[in-house]
Amino acid sequence: MLRIPSTDDGKRLLLLLGLITGIGYFTYVHGFSNPPAFFWDENYHIASAQKYLNGVYFMEQHPPLGKLLIAAGEGILNQNPVDNQFLGTDYGTEIPVGFSFAGYRLFPVLLAWLTAPLLFLIFRKLTKSDLFAALLSSLYLFDNALIVHLRGAMLEPALLFFSVLTILAFLHLREEKNPQRFNAFAALFGIAFGCVLSTKVVGLVLILLVPALIWHLRKNRHALQRFAAIGGIAFLVVYVGVWQTHFALGRTIYPALPDMGYYQASVEYKAIMTAGAQHSLRWFPVMLRDSLAFVGHYNGGVPRLDLCKTEENGSPWFLWPIGARSINYRWETPDGGLYQYLYLQVNPAVWWISFAGIIAAIGLLLASFVGDTKSILNDRPLLLTFMALYGGYMAAISQIPRVMYLYHYFLPLVFSFCVLALVIMELRRIGPWIISASRRTALLLGICIIIFASFQFFRPLSNYEPISDGAFNKRALLDVWELHCTNCSRFSPFVQVPLQNAR
């Protein structure tokens, strides 16, 4: 029988943590400056980052932290002689000769990389096993869609990193008995959650961790008071600090930008900028009010999902768990005639197995409420918490009328990783087979092998490797993915006629 490793072995823990971090370097970091061209939302975010670097005022639909980090990376590496090519636009297009993306992608890539060891620590908390945590880490290390998107100057790397850090702090707060360490984790929770909400508004779903923690600590009034005070103050310091940094940096009005450079700012905000008082916290409520109001103005102009449009890249939320629809971020023809692609294409083993965990969790929870004593779960509140995060996000996102994209599923995908870890530990039998420790290990090892094999199969689409049309078409497993090569006819299962691919 295979022995479940003890979590008390510090050497093994460090070895596995180092292994996960090392693998993460090669999947997420190595060669991140390629391709030397825009893909997807980099056109927007690099243009925003240049405004920070040059002190130009602007408004945008997302909170500032992700774009501030993109700008900070360029400020640190400083690999471009000038960073002012896109000051007069919110969408960069023409790239100067020799333009380097390394600085702009630096912090997103580093945060994407560091998310791997943080997830390992979360899985270790959920499974109480170093080995199980390492095997479950393959879900993140070898997902093609995550790798493609998180290697760019995007906001999702920061969103996922700080969300995972928030979850890790939450798990520690549930178990920590030492008052000093509890206070430290309360501060970490507030800081991480403040960073989440300073990056993308969709991270608000993590607020559900607060009532879950209140319920868990309901008999410890002093711990709850410390969490509320320390966590609340830490959150406010970060949230206000990030936004105030954004306001203070916007010193210059650039008339070529929307609304003569004022972006729908109110009369009060314009007066603040005229007086050069953006740095003052006195005017913070006015500036924050106008910035949040701009989000509604911006999203009001975003079209709805239209699956009959030839160039539509969006997809309905209920198709995300199976990986629909893929997005061709970039393609070109290198020497030799074969095309190479940067495709937002999922690793189906990762996404489908994780979604199977969601379905299994529903069954386990229902059985725990209506079944006999044999159906009692080891930690039903924790499983309910992660299911609430997953269900709450999907329910909220289903109410958004504007077009949404496959990468909007990344956050609930991480939630589903946690659900899967809990489900595997809760399983006691599958059909006639009793799930012993050795069988649980074998199950996780088998999942890891399948995930890696699937990653290798789809790797040409995520690593910008040349691929023939025939080999490409073999990877189009589902019609709803709408995965299609450049010179191939395009067929959509959502409309009645085949659509000719347009370049």
URWO-V918711 format. One record per backbone hydrogen bond with DSSP energy under -1.0 kcal/mol. NH is the residue of the N-H (numbers start at 0). CO is the residue of the C=O. Records with the same first field share a line. If there is no record, write none. Layout:
NH: CO  CO
This chain:
8: 5
9: 7
12: 8
13: 9
14: 10
15: 11
16: 12
17: 13
18: 14
19: 15
20: 16
21: 17
22: 18
23: 19
24: 20
25: 21
26: 22
27: 23
28: 24
29: 24
31: 28
33: 30
36: 34
41: 38
42: 39
44: 40
45: 41
47: 43
48: 44
49: 45
50: 46
51: 47
52: 48
53: 49
54: 51
55: 50
56: 251
64: 197
67: 63
68: 64
69: 65
70: 66
71: 67
72: 68
73: 69
74: 70
75: 71
76: 72
77: 73
88: 85
91: 42
98: 95
104: 100
108: 104
109: 105
110: 106
111: 107
112: 108
113: 109
114: 110
115: 112
117: 113
118: 114
119: 115
120: 116
121: 117
122: 118
123: 119
124: 120
125: 121
126: 122
127: 123
132: 128
133: 129
134: 130
135: 131
136: 132
137: 134
138: 135
139: 136
140: 136
141: 137
146: 142
147: 143
148: 144
149: 145
151: 148
153: 151
158: 154
159: 155
160: 156
161: 157
162: 158
163: 159
164: 160
165: 161
166: 162
167: 163
168: 164
169: 165
170: 166
171: 167
172: 168
173: 169
175: 171
181: 177
182: 178
183: 179
184: 180
185: 181
186: 182
187: 183
188: 184
189: 185
190: 186
191: 187
192: 188
193: 189
194: 190
195: 191
196: 192
198: 195
199: 195
202: 199
203: 200
204: 201
205: 202
206: 203
207: 204
208: 205
209: 206
211: 207
212: 208
213: 209
214: 210
215: 211
216: 212
217: 214
219: 216
223: 219
224: 220
225: 221
226: 222
227: 223
228: 224
229: 225
230: 226
231: 227
232: 228
233: 229
234: 230
235: 231
236: 232
237: 233
238: 234
239: 235
240: 236
241: 237
242: 238
243: 239
244: 240
245: 241
246: 242
247: 243
248: 244
250: 248
251: 54
256: 253
260: 256  257
261: 258
262: 257
264: 261
269: 265
270: 266
271: 267
272: 268
273: 269
274: 270
276: 271
279: 276
282: 279
283: 280
286: 282
287: 283
288: 284
289: 285
290: 286
291: 287
292: 288
293: 289
296: 292
297: 293
298: 294
299: 295
300: 297
301: 298
308: 305
311: 308
314: 403
318: 315
319: 316
322: 319
323: 318
325: 480
328: 326  341
329: 341
331: 339
333: 337
336: 333
339: 331
341: 329
342: 460
343: 326
344: 342
350: 346
351: 347
352: 348
353: 349
354: 350
355: 351
356: 352
357: 353
358: 354
359: 355
360: 356
361: 357
362: 358
363: 359
364: 360
365: 361
366: 362
367: 363
368: 364
369: 365
370: 366
374: 371
375: 372
382: 378
383: 379
384: 380
385: 381
386: 382
387: 383
388: 384
389: 385
390: 386
391: 387
392: 388
393: 389
394: 390
395: 391
396: 392
397: 393
398: 395
399: 396
402: 302
407: 404
408: 405
409: 406
412: 408
413: 409
414: 410
415: 411
416: 412
417: 413
418: 414
419: 415
420: 416
421: 417
422: 418
423: 419
424: 420
425: 421
426: 422
429: 432
432: 429
434: 427
435: 433
439: 435
440: 436
441: 437
442: 438
443: 439
444: 440
445: 441
446: 442
447: 443
448: 444
449: 445
450: 446
451: 447
452: 448
453: 449
454: 450
455: 451
456: 452
457: 453
460: 457
462: 458
464: 459
466: 338
471: 467
472: 468
473: 469
474: 471
475: 472
476: 474
481: 478
487: 484
489: 498
494: 491
498: 489
